[in-house]
Amino acid sequence: MNINKLGFYNVLRRRNKAILTSLLSAITICVFVIIFSLYFSSNKAVEISSDRMGADIVILPNDAKVDAKELMYTGSPVMGFMNKKVLDEIPKDNIEQYTTQFFLRTLTEYGCCTFGESYRVLGIDYDSDFLVKPWLDKNNIKELKDNEVILGSNVMPDAEKTIEIMAQEFKLAGTLMPTGTTLDNTIIMNMNETIRLSNTFFDEDAGDYFLKQKPEELISAVMIKVKDGKNVDDVVTEIKKSKIDAQVISLDTDKKELKKNIGKVSKILAIFGGATLLITIISLFGIFNAMSQQREKEIGYLRAMGVTKSELTKMYMIEVMLIIVFGGTIGSILGVLLTGTMHNMINEIVLMPQGSFTILDRIIPGFVGIGISIIIGIVVSIIPIVKINKNEPKDAFSSGGVR
């Protein structure tokens, strides 16, 4: 008698119960995979962005519509400006490098025909930049001319050689390989070009966007790298003491606060996921325990035919694993696919960064979910298997029926 085939046919024979049980497993694993993915991806995004950012301090306008954490760890298409005179107010004794940036967003309503959605446009001061140029070098992009743009890995154009941004044509200088940072969701160009676009397309609302000043008089951010051996918090305090009219933010402090917030959200999600997992295990235990009791006569018949206890154990485990692991696999796939949607929903309430990762990074939570389903299958099988193997053939024939 082929025990492997028998276990498979038993599942088919009870397919209605098997489908409902697999569905319960799928829902639970789906929830678990989503929670694990959100925690894993958000923490990794913060670490990657912090390690690759290249700056220790960022100076932002006081009236910026988003805080530094959203600016640094997401690709939100935001705008905010301060006068260039702020550079004269920064004490530079403990600063190794600094560079300025200018933020715009593409306006789809102004005839932007290459991109159907709004993206962040990052204007860099190419001469002083120390954040973007290392990535350009890695991608063999040696310069960035005034009429050229570089696209982040997540910015997908319809055309390959010519990019049209707000009815203005640009040459595509290159596309960055994934960096795991906000650059992946950014259109990069020289600051001169961002100022030109500002004058062309934002002029009517200049009073709102540009503080009633000319765009060439403004910048959006100052990125600072402190000298080796200098304490970042001390440099932040020194800059603030200069009475600078701007936000002065330590990126390391922001990273710690962001990871703390992610931990709080993840803890709430983990409690919900743990409760779901516990309820599922209890439910599955009840289901399989009842199934084992209903099959006493069937078990007795098999024992009378010479099937050993170890073979019965194997048969039962095959049935359980087919049902639960099949559901767990479906749930894992759904969890991986739904994580992005869930991330967007949570991100509307609290900042949960998400970076660009390898295929392996994206499927690891799925494999973990399948592993959890295997563990669940083993746990809920233990007591039913013990009960099955306690029965002798004569006892099994005296009660129950084959179901």
MOQUIMO-V579860 format. One record per backbone hydrogen bond with DSSP energy under -1.0 kcal/mol. CO is the residue of the C=O (numbers start at 0). NH is the residue of the N-H. E is the energy in kcal/mol with one decimal. If there is no record, write none. Layout:
BEGIN
CO&NH&E  CO&NH&E
END
This chain:
BEGIN
1&5&-2.1  2&6&-2.5  3&7&-1.7  4&8&-2.9  5&9&-2.2  6&10&-1.4  7&11&-1.8  8&12&-2.5  9&13&-1.4  11&14&-1.4  13&17&-2.4  14&18&-2.8  15&19&-1.9  16&20&-2.3  17&21&-2.6  18&22&-2.2  19&23&-1.7  20&24&-2.0  21&25&-2.8  22&26&-2.4  23&27&-1.8  24&28&-2.5  25&29&-2.5  26&30&-2.2  27&31&-2.2  28&32&-2.9  29&33&-2.2  30&34&-2.2  31&35&-2.7  32&36&-2.8  33&37&-2.5  34&38&-2.1  35&39&-2.8  36&40&-3.0  37&41&-2.1  38&42&-2.1  39&43&-2.0  40&44&-2.3  41&45&-2.0  42&46&-2.2  43&47&-3.0  44&48&-2.5  45&49&-2.4  46&50&-2.7  47&51&-2.3  48&52&-1.2  55&250&-2.2  56&223&-2.9  57&248&-2.4  58&221&-1.9  59&246&-3.0  60&63&-1.4  66&70&-2.0  67&71&-3.0  68&72&-2.2  69&73&-1.1  75&77&-1.8  81&218&-2.5  82&85&-1.9  83&86&-2.2  84&87&-1.1  91&94&-1.1  93&226&-2.4  96&224&-2.8  98&222&-2.9  99&124&-1.2  100&219&-3.1  100&220&-1.6  101&122&-3.1  103&120&-3.0  106&109&-1.5  110&112&-1.2  118&105&-2.3  119&186&-2.8  120&103&-2.4  121&188&-2.4  122&101&-2.2  123&125&-1.2  123&190&-2.1  124&128&-1.9  131&134&-1.2  131&135&-1.6  132&136&-2.7  133&137&-1.7  134&138&-1.1  135&140&-3.3  136&139&-1.6  144&147&-1.7  146&170&-2.9  148&172&-2.7  149&187&-3.2  150&175&-2.6  151&154&-1.6  160&171&-1.9  162&169&-3.1  163&113&-1.2  164&167&-1.3  167&164&-2.8  169&162&-3.1  170&148&-2.4  173&150&-2.0  180&183&-1.8  181&184&-1.6  182&185&-1.5  183&153&-2.6  185&151&-2.0  186&121&-3.2  187&149&-2.4  188&123&-2.1  189&193&-1.5  190&194&-2.2  191&195&-1.9  192&196&-2.5  193&197&-2.1  194&198&-2.4  195&199&-1.6  196&200&-2.9  197&201&-1.8  202&205&-1.7  204&207&-1.5  204&208&-2.4  205&209&-2.4  205&211&-1.1  209&212&-2.1  213&216&-2.1  214&217&-1.9  216&83&-2.6  218&81&-2.4  220&100&-2.1  221&58&-2.4  222&98&-2.0  223&55&-3.0  223&56&-2.1  224&95&-2.2  224&96&-1.8  226&229&-1.9  230&234&-1.9  231&235&-2.5  232&236&-2.3  233&237&-2.2  234&238&-2.4  235&239&-2.5  236&240&-2.0  238&241&-1.1  239&242&-1.8  243&245&-1.7  246&59&-1.9  248&57&-2.2  249&253&-2.2  250&254&-2.2  251&255&-2.0  252&256&-2.2  253&257&-2.6  254&258&-2.6  255&259&-1.8  256&260&-2.1  257&261&-2.5  258&262&-2.2  259&263&-1.9  260&264&-2.4  261&265&-2.9  262&266&-2.0  263&267&-1.8  264&268&-2.4  265&269&-2.7  266&270&-2.2  267&271&-2.0  268&272&-2.9  269&273&-3.2  270&274&-2.4  271&275&-2.2  272&276&-2.5  273&277&-2.5  274&278&-2.5  275&279&-2.1  276&280&-2.4  277&281&-2.3  278&282&-2.5  279&283&-3.1  280&284&-2.5  281&285&-2.2  282&286&-2.3  283&287&-2.8  284&288&-2.4  285&289&-2.1  286&290&-2.1  287&291&-2.0  288&292&-1.6  289&293&-1.8  294&298&-2.6  295&299&-2.5  296&300&-2.4  297&301&-2.1  298&302&-2.5  299&303&-2.5  300&304&-1.2  301&306&-2.4  302&305&-1.6  307&311&-2.2  308&312&-2.5  309&313&-2.2  310&314&-2.6  311&315&-2.6  312&316&-2.5  313&317&-2.3  314&318&-2.0  315&319&-2.5  316&320&-2.9  317&321&-2.5  318&322&-2.0  319&323&-3.1  320&324&-1.9  322&326&-1.7  323&327&-2.9  324&328&-2.6  325&329&-2.2  326&330&-2.7  327&331&-2.3  328&332&-2.3  329&333&-2.4  330&334&-2.6  331&335&-2.4  332&336&-2.2  333&337&-2.4  334&338&-1.0  337&341&-2.5  338&342&-2.9  339&343&-2.1  340&344&-1.9  341&345&-2.5  342&346&-2.6  345&348&-1.7  345&349&-2.8  357&361&-1.5  358&362&-1.7  359&363&-1.6  362&366&-2.1  363&367&-2.5  364&368&-2.3  365&369&-2.0  366&370&-2.4  367&371&-2.4  368&372&-2.0  369&373&-1.8  370&374&-2.1  371&375&-2.6  372&376&-2.3  373&377&-2.1  374&378&-2.6  375&379&-2.7  380&384&-2.3  381&385&-2.1  382&386&-2.4  383&387&-2.4  384&388&-2.4  391&395&-2.5  392&396&-2.0
END
